[in-house]
Amino acid sequence: MSAPIPRIDPLAVRRALRDAGTHARRALSQNFLVDVDVLESILVAAGPPPGRRVLEVGPGLGILTGGLLDAGAAVVAVELDGRLALRLRNVFADAVDRGRRDPGAAGSLRLVAGDILDQPIAELVAPPFDVVANLPYHITSPVLHRLLGAEPRPDRCVLMVQREVAERVAAPPGRMSYLSVFVQYHAAARVVRVVPPAAFEPAPEVESAILLLEVRPADDPRRLPPDAEDGLWRLVQSAFRERRKMIRKVLGRQLPVPIDRIDAALARAGIRPDLRPQALGVDDWLALAAALGPIGPDTRGRRGHAPDRADEAAADRADEEAADRADEETAP
C-alpha cells in the first residue's frame, strides 16, 4: 500500500520527514512548500498539458510532483536525498509503475536518485520538455547554466528561487550582472510572484520568488554559433570582473586587445565608453562582441612592463566616484 501524500502544512511536513527517518537539511537547502496558493501559482505558470515531459529538480516530499502528475505531466524527478527518494517511490508507486510500463505516458513518474549537476540532461529527458522545480538555493546558478548552456534545452522553466536571484536574473539594463546577461541571452525572464518565508517549512531567512523563463529555440536568430558564443561569454565575464568600473577601462585591462580597437568597437556598437557593465543589455553585448571581433589568447600577466599601480588606483577611485554620481543622477 502506498504511503499517503502529505498535507500541505508545517506539522504534516515535519511528520512526513520524521516518518522518512530524516529532517530538513540546511546543507541541501531543504525548505518544503506548505502554501497551497503558491503551489497553484507554480502549476498555473507551468501549465503542462497531459503527456508533457517535465523535469523536476529536488522533488522533496512530492508536493509539487503530485500536482504535476495530477495535471497529466510525464515527470522525471531528480532527488539527491536518498531517504526522500525512497519515500517518493512509495508515495507515487502507481505513477512509477506506469513509467516503467509506458515511459513518457501521461501521469507517469521516473525517479532518479542523484545530483542534478551530475546528470546528463539528454539522458534524463528528451525534448521537448519543461523544467518545474523548487530549486535548492545553493545550486541555482549552476543549475541555470546546466539547463541553458547547451542542447537539449527546455522550452520553459518555472523555478522557485531566492528572491534576490530571481530579480537579478530578470533585471533590466542598469542592474544587470553576468547571470542576467547569460540567462536573458537564452530566455525571456520574469518574476511571477514573490513568496514569503512562511510559505515553507522550515521557513528560510530570505524571501523567495517564482521565476518564469521562456527559452529561445535553437534556431532563434539571436543565437550565435558555438564558437562566437564562447567569445561573447569571454567578453561579458571580462567586463564583470570589475562591474563598477567604466567599460572602456575594464576591457582595456581585462582583454588582450589594444585600447584603440576597444574604442572603435564601442563606437561601432553605439556604447558610451563611460558606461559600466551593468548598464548594458543583451543586445548591447551582442553588438559589442560583433564589433570587437575575435579577442585572441589571454595574455594577462605576460606584458612587457608592469602598470603604474598608483596611477591605476587613482583612476579606479575616479571611476568609482563617477559611478556613484551616475547612480544618483539616474535614481528615481
C-alpha positions in Angstrom: 0.0 0.0 0.0 1.4 3.4 -0.9 2.2 6.0 1.8 -0.2 8.9 1.9 0.8 12.1 0.1 1.5 14.6 2.9 -0.9 17.5 3.5 0.5 21.0 2.8 1.1 22.4 6.3 4.2 22.7 8.5 3.1 20.0 11.0 2.4 17.4 8.2 5.8 18.2 6.7 7.6 17.6 10.0 5.7 14.4 10.5 6.5 13.2 6.9 10.2 13.9 7.4 10.2 12.0 10.7 8.4 9.0 9.1 11.1 9.0 6.4 13.8 8.9 9.1 15.2 12.3 8.1 14.9 16.0 8.7 15.2 19.3 6.7 18.9 19.5 5.9 20.4 23.0 5.7 23.3 21.8 3.7 20.9 20.8 0.9 18.8 24.0 1.2 15.8 21.9 2.0 12.7 24.1 2.6 9.4 22.4 1.8 6.5 24.3 0.3 3.4 24.5 2.6 1.4 27.2 0.9 -1.4 25.9 -1.4 -1.8 29.3 -3.2 1.9 29.3 -4.1 1.7 25.7 -5.3 -1.2 26.7 -7.5 0.8 29.7 -8.9 3.6 27.4 -9.9 1.3 24.9 -11.6 -0.6 27.7 -13.4 2.7 29.2 -14.7 3.9 25.8 -15.8 0.5 24.7 -17.3 1.7 21.3 -18.5 -0.8 19.6 -20.9 -1.4 15.9 -20.5 1.7 14.0 -21.6 4.1 17.0 -21.5 7.5 15.9 -20.4 8.6 17.8 -17.2 12.0 17.6 -15.4 11.7 18.3 -11.7 14.7 19.1 -9.6 14.6 18.3 -5.9 11.0 17.0 -5.5 11.5 16.5 -1.8 8.2 15.3 -0.3 6.5 15.3 -3.6 4.1 18.2 -3.1 4.8 19.8 -6.5 5.3 16.3 -8.1 1.8 15.4 -7.1 0.4 18.5 -8.8 2.3 17.9 -12.0 1.2 14.2 -12.1 -2.5 15.2 -11.5 -2.2 17.6 -14.5 -1.1 14.6 -16.6 2.6 15.5 -17.0 5.2 12.8 -17.6 7.6 13.7 -14.8 11.3 12.9 -14.5 12.3 13.8 -10.9 15.9 14.0 -9.6 16.3 13.8 -5.9 19.6 13.9 -4.1 18.4 12.9 -0.6 18.2 9.1 -0.7 15.6 8.8 2.1 13.3 11.2 0.4 13.8 9.4 -2.9 12.8 6.1 -1.2 9.7 7.8 0.2 8.7 9.2 -3.2 8.9 5.7 -4.7 6.3 4.6 -2.1 4.1 7.7 -2.3 3.9 7.6 -6.1 4.2 3.8 -6.6 1.4 3.8 -9.2 3.0 6.6 -11.2 6.4 5.0 -11.0 5.0 1.7 -12.2 3.2 3.5 -15.1 6.5 5.0 -16.0 8.2 1.6 -16.2 5.4 0.1 -18.3 5.0 3.1 -20.6 7.8 5.6 -20.4 6.6 9.1 -21.1 2.9 8.3 -20.5 0.7 11.0 -19.0 0.8 10.9 -15.3 4.0 8.7 -15.2 7.0 9.2 -13.0 10.6 8.3 -13.5 12.6 8.9 -10.3 16.3 9.4 -10.4 18.3 9.3 -7.1 21.3 11.6 -7.5 22.6 15.1 -8.0 21.2 17.0 -10.9 24.6 18.5 -11.6 26.0 15.1 -12.3 23.2 14.1 -14.7 23.5 14.4 -18.5 20.2 16.2 -19.3 20.0 14.5 -22.7 19.8 11.1 -20.8 17.2 12.3 -18.4 14.5 13.7 -20.7 14.0 14.0 -24.4 12.9 17.3 -25.9 10.5 19.0 -26.0 10.3 19.3 -22.2 9.9 21.9 -19.4 11.6 22.3 -16.1 9.4 22.9 -13.0 11.2 23.0 -9.6 11.5 24.3 -6.1 15.3 24.7 -6.6 17.7 24.3 -3.7 19.0 27.8 -3.4 22.7 26.9 -3.2 22.7 25.3 -6.7 20.5 27.8 -8.5 23.2 29.4 -10.7 24.9 26.0 -11.6 21.5 24.5 -12.5 20.7 27.5 -14.7 24.0 27.1 -16.5 23.4 23.4 -16.9 19.9 23.8 -18.3 20.6 26.7 -20.6 24.2 26.3 -21.6 23.8 23.5 -24.1 21.3 21.4 -26.0 18.9 19.9 -25.2 17.4 23.0 -23.6 13.9 23.1 -22.0 11.2 25.2 -23.7 10.1 26.7 -20.3 11.4 26.8 -16.8 9.2 27.6 -13.8 11.6 27.9 -10.8 11.2 28.7 -7.2 14.4 30.5 -6.3 15.7 33.1 -3.8 14.0 36.5 -4.5 17.3 38.3 -4.9 18.5 35.8 -7.5 15.2 36.0 -9.4 15.3 39.7 -9.5 18.9 39.6 -10.6 18.1 37.2 -13.4 15.2 39.3 -14.7 16.9 42.7 -14.1 16.8 45.4 -16.7 19.9 47.2 -18.1 21.3 49.4 -15.3 21.1 46.5 -12.8 22.5 43.7 -15.0 25.0 41.1 -13.8 26.8 38.3 -15.6 24.0 35.9 -14.6 21.4 38.4 -16.0 23.1 38.5 -19.4 23.6 34.8 -19.5 20.0 33.9 -18.8 18.4 36.7 -20.8 20.5 35.7 -23.8 18.9 32.3 -23.6 15.4 33.2 -22.4 12.8 35.8 -21.7 12.7 36.1 -17.9 10.2 37.5 -15.5 9.3 37.2 -11.8 5.8 35.7 -11.5 5.3 36.4 -7.7 7.2 37.0 -4.5 6.9 34.2 -1.9 7.3 34.9 1.8 9.4 32.7 4.1 6.2 31.5 5.9 5.3 29.5 2.7 8.0 27.0 3.6 8.8 24.6 6.4 11.3 25.3 7.8 11.0 29.0 6.9 14.1 30.3 5.2 15.7 33.5 6.3 15.0 35.2 2.9 12.1 35.8 0.6 11.7 33.6 -2.5 10.2 34.1 -5.9 8.7 32.2 -8.8 10.9 32.8 -11.8 9.5 32.1 -15.3 11.9 31.5 -18.2 10.6 31.2 -21.8 13.6 29.7 -23.5 14.6 30.8 -27.0 14.5 28.0 -29.6 17.8 26.7 -31.1 17.0 28.4 -34.4 16.3 31.8 -32.9 18.2 34.4 -35.0 19.6 36.0 -31.8 21.6 32.9 -31.0 25.3 32.8 -32.1 27.3 29.9 -33.4 29.0 28.0 -30.6 32.5 29.4 -31.3 31.1 33.0 -31.4 29.1 32.3 -28.3 32.3 31.4 -26.5 33.8 34.7 -27.4 30.6 36.5 -26.2 30.9 34.9 -22.7 34.6 35.7 -22.5 33.8 39.3 -23.2 31.0 39.5 -20.7 33.0 37.7 -18.0 35.9 40.0 -18.5 33.8 43.1 -18.1 32.0 41.9 -14.9 35.3 41.3 -13.2 35.2 45.0 -12.5 31.5 45.7 -12.7 31.6 49.2 -11.1 34.3 50.4 -13.5 33.8 52.2 -16.8 33.5 49.7 -19.6 36.4 51.1 -21.7 38.9 50.9 -18.9 37.7 47.5 -17.7 38.0 45.9 -21.2 41.4 47.6 -21.7 42.7 46.0 -18.5 41.0 42.6 -18.9 41.3 41.8 -22.6 44.4 41.3 -24.7 43.1 43.9 -27.1 44.7 47.4 -27.9 42.7 50.2 -26.4 42.2 51.9 -29.8 40.4 48.7 -31.0 38.2 48.8 -28.0 37.4 52.4 -28.6 36.5 51.7 -32.2 34.3 48.7 -31.2 32.4 50.7 -28.6 31.8 53.5 -31.1 30.5 51.0 -33.8 28.3 49.3 -31.2 26.9 52.7 -30.1 28.0 52.2 -26.5 29.3 55.1 -24.4 32.8 54.3 -23.1 31.9 55.7 -19.6 29.1 53.3 -19.0 29.6 50.4 -16.5 29.0 46.8 -17.5 25.7 46.6 -15.6 24.2 49.3 -17.8 24.5 47.1 -21.0 21.7 44.8 -22.1 22.0 41.6 -24.1 21.7 43.4 -27.4 24.5 45.8 -26.4 26.8 42.8 -25.6 25.9 41.2 -28.9 26.7 44.4 -30.8 29.9 44.9 -28.9 31.1 41.3 -29.5 30.4 41.6 -33.2 32.2 45.0 -33.4 35.2 43.8 -31.5 35.7 40.5 -33.3 38.0 37.7 -32.2 39.7 38.5 -28.9 42.7 36.3 -29.1 44.6 34.4 -26.4 44.6 35.7 -22.8 48.0 37.4 -22.2 47.3 39.0 -18.9 50.4 38.8 -16.6 52.7 38.4 -19.6 53.0 42.1 -20.7 56.4 43.7 -21.3 56.0 46.1 -18.3 54.1 46.4 -15.2 51.4 49.2 -14.9 51.9 52.1 -12.6 49.8 50.9 -9.6 49.5 54.4 -8.1 48.1 55.8 -11.3 45.8 52.8 -11.7 44.4 53.1 -8.2 43.8 56.8 -8.8 41.9 56.0 -12.0 39.9 53.4 -10.2 38.9 55.9 -7.5 37.8 58.4 -10.2 35.7 55.6 -11.9 34.0 54.8 -8.6 33.2 58.5 -7.9 31.8 58.8 -11.5 29.8 55.6 -11.0 28.3 56.9 -7.7 27.4 60.2 -9.4 25.7 58.3 -12.2 23.7 56.3 -9.7 22.5 59.5 -8.0 21.5 61.1 -11.4 19.6 58.0 -12.5 17.9 57.1 -9.2 14.1 57.5 -9.3 
